[in-house]
Amino acid sequence: MSGGRWREGWRELRRYPSALLGLAIIAALVALALATPIAIPYGEALAKWRGSEAWQRNPVNAAPVWLDRLTGGEAPRTLVVESESAPVEERAFGGGRRLQIPLAFDFEAGGFPSELNLFLRAPGHAQPPFARLTWLTPDGRELALGGYRIGARERIALSQDRALERRLGGLVPHIGLLAEPGSAEAPDAEPRVLPGRYTLRLDVLAFDEEAAFDAELVLYGRVHGIAGTDHQRRDLALALMWGTPVALAFGLLAAVGTTVTTLVIAAVGVWYRGWVDATIQRLTEVNMILPILPILVMVGTLYSTSIWLMLGVVVVLGIFSAGIKMYRAMLLPIREAPYIEAARAYGASNVRIVLRYLIPRILPVLIPTFVTLIPTFVFLEASLAVLGLGDPLLPTWGKVLNDAQSQSALYNGYYYWVVSPAVLLMLTGLGFAMLGFALDRVFNPRLRSL
């Protein structure tokens, strides 16, 4: 196709608003796909998605921040209070030291946090230090939270302290410690947040004069980030971002692999005719009755769920697809065209005729089909992941949906967990479909009047 015809096709394409919208959607997806590996390198993304300490500061099953703002809520965000910024008081005694660490913070949110954890680190201590915890409220109350022996790395789950829960009148600690006194005494009354400045005071007895001691109080919010979190505290934005290049790469490679090989095989059969064409047609007819999805399910169940293996199987099964018969019908008239006879007369080889004269003649007509084929394979990869046959290493849209299904996300009200990847899948299909249908009208003049 010459440059002039491409420019003419572009001018024609601009007449269709749906094509421009489709191009905008595709451009946004491609930009996200290119930016994702830069923002989160591949190795880092895999390490985080498999489980990482980086997620332990994230709340469990937290909704996106924008969803809370959209509904006008005042759900609390995750608040981290570190001892590095606290005014630590230190006093030495024989063979050790006493530390008083006040972890102070202001709490003004309209709701209670979802969890309350204290992380302690005491590396290099020959004898484990001892810490006594005291909770100070804005109205002057002091609540003793008990004492703990501290190892090198310790997590104290204050929210799961049943003894403390009983002392707080049956309220879980992450609610009772921040509630107004007596606000839930009535049977049907809801506890109310007591806003103000809180302090968790640590009185530490360390038997080492130099070893470090760090503390970190985490009040987990009920909303987190742009995409929320899942049951393993993982930020779903990671999977949504990395799912974009994975989905587009799978769809593009599968579409290119199946379209190019199918077109070449169809052209070879048309040109050589005879037993070559007959063999190709019989293979195509056998392959047409083979169900691709059950075959992929069998491969994933019995062998491997690697996404690249699945891609190879998709390409192999797509080579002798029904498209061969369509391409054959389009190439048969071209084979008898006068310029083909002229090429044979001046001694053009069979390979040159197939690649230079037959295939290029139908390429413009195949471009719309190729564009609309990409989302087909994107949805196929997502379907495999939803069925539990996705690559276990890669964070993808389908894997997010599979996790949401296994955790009953819709039943538990975690709609964002399902809606976000579903919207991205629909946008991908919509963008390529709108562009493909417009291209069909541009390259197939008979459709312009319809």
Disulfide bonds with the S-S distance in Angstrom:
none
